[in-house]
Amino acid sequence: MNSLQFTTHAEGLGFPEGPVYMPDGSIAFVDLLHGVIRSWNEKNGLNVLAKVDGSPNGMCLGPDGRLWIANNGGIAPEAPGKLKVAERSLPHGAVQALDLKSGQLETMTTDGVTPHRPNDIVPTPEGGAAFTDPQNWECLRDKPETYLGGRVLHWRVDGETELLCELPGFPNGIIFHPVGSLLVNLTRHREIIRLPWIRGRIGTPELFCTFPESFAPDGMCLAGGFLLVAGSVGDMIAAVNLDGAPRGLVGTGHHTDPTNLCLADDRIFITMGFTHSLVSIQLDALLARF
């Protein structure tokens, strides 16, 4: 499989994830390994927006204009098969909100169900946040029998955090389908699950898409009428039709570990975990490969 050719915008980023296209045209993203929220733009290059305790794992732009951060509490991939515990870990993971004007960081998940290791996050139509929580996923390599299983949690606008459902197979990336259902990647099961969304409640989980064993889905975005999925295990990007039918896979290069991606005008920006970089490619050039 011939790999894609990217434009590299920033390197030496630790373990980047959670890219967000900001209203000012910059790309904000997290760095799990260094506990940093960063941004990049064409004019000013790389900037640090905030340094946080724990390990910021996923991120989205909240309806309140703040960056909403899924902080897993302090676990970060350092190299293939090697994890690092943050020097300033949190007692447990949390969803946090970063005000870019004041620099203030607020913990949102203080009431209700306590998150364990939040991974990825998306705003809900009602103004809250849905987020994945694969819990003690760090045990899966050596002690899988101790795995607590995964969850999808819901932070409501009244400040309460509630359990939406339990899911096996490491729930990871999360996004809303254009017709309103919630889509969740199950990384270890190589699947996307659809959760019908009904005013803050979910219906019965349904299988939306299955991937080959060589591809483990991570973060995802909507672009060009397709669902684009980063495959951090497999070093690939997948395109999926909006009816759930797989369209194809394309390589990103050996040990690149694409963790997530976002659409910014006519380009797709991708965080590469093990090349520690932020890269991009024209959307049309990417779609032409599927």
Stockholm file with secondary structure:
# STOCKHOLM 1.0

chainA/1-290         MNSLQFTTHAEGLGFPEGPVYMPDGSIAFVDLLHGVIRSWNEKNGLNVLAKVDGSPNGMCLGPDGRLWIANNGGIAPEAPGKLKVAERSLPHGAVQALDLKSGQLETMTTDGVTPHRPNDIVPTPEGGAAFTDPQNWECLRDKPETYLGGRVLHWRVDGETELLCELPGFPNGIIFHPVGSLLVNLTRHREIIRLPWIRGRIGTPELFCTFPESFAPDGMCLAGGFLLVAGSVGDMIAAVNLDGAPRGLVGTGHHTDPTNLCLADDRIFITMGFTHSLVSIQLDALLARF
#=GR chainA/1-290 SS CCBCCCEEEECCCSSEEEEEECTTSCEEEEETTTTEEEEEETTTEEEEEEECSSCEEEEEECTTSSEEEEECSSEEEEETTEEEECTTCCSSCEEEEECTTTCCEEECCCEESCCSSCCCEEECTTSCEEEEECCSGGGTTTCGGGCCCEEEEEECTTSEEEEEEEESSCEEEEEECTTSCEEEEETTTTEEEEECEETTEECCCEEEEECCTTCEEEEEEEETTEEEEEEEETTEEEEEETTSCEEEEEECCTTCCEEEEEEETTEEEEEETTTTEEEEEEHHHHHTTC
#=GC SS_cons         CCBCCCEEEECCCSSEEEEEECTTSCEEEEETTTTEEEEEETTTEEEEEEECSSCEEEEEECTTSSEEEEECSSEEEEETTEEEECTTCCSSCEEEEECTTTCCEEECCCEESCCSSCCCEEECTTSCEEEEECCSGGGTTTCGGGCCCEEEEEECTTSEEEEEEEESSCEEEEEECTTSCEEEEETTTTEEEEECEETTEECCCEEEEECCTTCEEEEEEEETTEEEEEEEETTEEEEEETTSCEEEEEECCTTCCEEEEEEETTEEEEEETTTTEEEEEEHHHHHTTC
//
